[in-house]
Amino acid sequence: MEEVAELSSLLTAFFVPLVVIIVLLFLAKGSLYVVKQQTNYIIERFGKFHKVSLPGLRIKIPIVDRIAKKVPLRIMQLDSVVETKTKDNVFVTIPVSVQYQVQNVADSYYRLADPERQIQSYVYDRVRTSLAKLDLDDAFSSKDQIAQDVETTLSTAMKTYGFAIINTLVTDINPDPTVRASMNSINAAQREREAAISLAEAEKIKIVKQAEADAEYKRLQGEGIAQQRKAIVDGLVEQYESLRDAGIGNEAQEMLLLTQYFDTLQEVAKASNTQTLMLPSNPGGVSDAMAELRNSLFVAARAGQQTSGANSRQKKE
């Protein structure tokens, strides 16, 4: 009996400390916990909010305290796609990205059951309200303003729930595919119209400049021909007057005119593109031609003398 009693004492002395150690380890395991960086833990005691645990090694009372929520403090992004229509009744889909962060840990957990759905509700409401006031063309140029309106609305609303809105982005505006195709067709037609107008203006300028150049060419050509004819007439008149002053009769004068006439015919015949030469049809025609030339020279000479006399009188006056 004494041996049994001693054995019982030994077993008691061995198992009791072992049980105590196991219980202590269990309690320690349930009491100690580690909070990671950029994370806060919400601790409840008997189902009531107790405290917010910051990053590091922390202790809680087993069974009494529990971790209700692990709240991340990093910036999170929520992507939404809003389908709505513009003022001119064009249906569009608008991708909206909202970046937000928890500022008040307790309020973010206890005051709002589903923050992401709440943010989406505000995004849908604000975007649809903004697009209802804009035409499709204005919507494309007002993406930043739409994003600013959404951010302002969200910041005011979500602040009461412990959230801060960091940034809001409206990344694109996508109309219905048929509307997009129509817009592309309209843009292509406008560009073709502008190109046609530019080409027409260029052609108009080219024609006007060519006409101006032709007019200038003809004016200069006319002045050259006039000066050439004047020089020829002046030369003939000078020769005729020299012969007359020398006492040479009409025969020599007619010979001079005839020589000039044949020289002219020779120059015309030398032209490479001359295929027809007009000559008097009878011998008397040559005399008539010389008479006409002589009369022309006389008229030109008298006109020159009258002009010289008028100039002399003006100088004397």
Secondary structure as the mmCIF struct_conf table of DSSP 4:
data_model
#
loop_
_struct_conf.conf_type_id
_struct_conf.id
_struct_conf.beg_label_comp_id
_struct_conf.beg_label_asym_id
_struct_conf.beg_label_seq_id
_struct_conf.end_label_comp_id
_struct_conf.end_label_asym_id
_struct_conf.end_label_seq_id
HELX_RH_AL_P HELX_RH_AL_P1 GLU A 2 SER A 31
STRN STRN1 LEU A 32 VAL A 35
HELX_LH_PP_P HELX_LH_PP_P1 LYS A 36 LYS A 36
TURN_TY1_P TURN_TY1_P1 GLN A 37 GLN A 38
STRN STRN2 THR A 39 ARG A 45
TURN_TY1_P TURN_TY1_P2 PHE A 46 GLY A 47
STRN STRN3 LYS A 48 SER A 53
HELX_LH_PP_P HELX_LH_PP_P2 LEU A 54 LEU A 54
BEND BEND1 PRO A 55 PRO A 55
STRN STRN4 GLY A 56 ILE A 59
TURN_TY1_P TURN_TY1_P3 PRO A 62 VAL A 64
STRN STRN5 ASP A 65 PRO A 72
BEND BEND2 ARG A 74 ARG A 74
STRN STRN6 MET A 76 LYS A 85
TURN_TY1_P TURN_TY1_P4 LYS A 87 ASP A 88
BEND BEND3 ASN A 89 ASN A 89
STRN STRN7 PHE A 91 VAL A 102
BEND BEND4 GLN A 103 GLN A 103
HELX_RH_AL_P HELX_RH_AL_P2 VAL A 105 TYR A 110
TURN_TY1_P TURN_TY1_P5 ARG A 111 ARG A 111
BEND BEND5 ALA A 113 ALA A 113
HELX_RH_AL_P HELX_RH_AL_P3 PRO A 115 LEU A 131
TURN_TY1_P TURN_TY1_P6 ALA A 132 LYS A 133
BEND BEND6 LEU A 134 LEU A 134
HELX_RH_AL_P HELX_RH_AL_P4 LEU A 136 SER A 141
TURN_TY1_P TURN_TY1_P7 SER A 142 SER A 142
HELX_RH_AL_P HELX_RH_AL_P5 LYS A 143 LYS A 159
TURN_TY1_P TURN_TY1_P8 THR A 160 GLY A 162
STRN STRN8 PHE A 163 VAL A 170
STRN STRN9 ASN A 174 PRO A 175
HELX_RH_AL_P HELX_RH_AL_P6 PRO A 177 ASP A 245
TURN_TY1_P TURN_TY1_P9 ALA A 246 GLY A 247
HELX_RH_AL_P HELX_RH_AL_P7 ASN A 250 LYS A 270
TURN_TY1_P TURN_TY1_P10 SER A 272 ASN A 273
BEND BEND7 SER A 281 ASN A 282
HELX_RH_AL_P HELX_RH_AL_P8 PRO A 283 LYS A 316
#
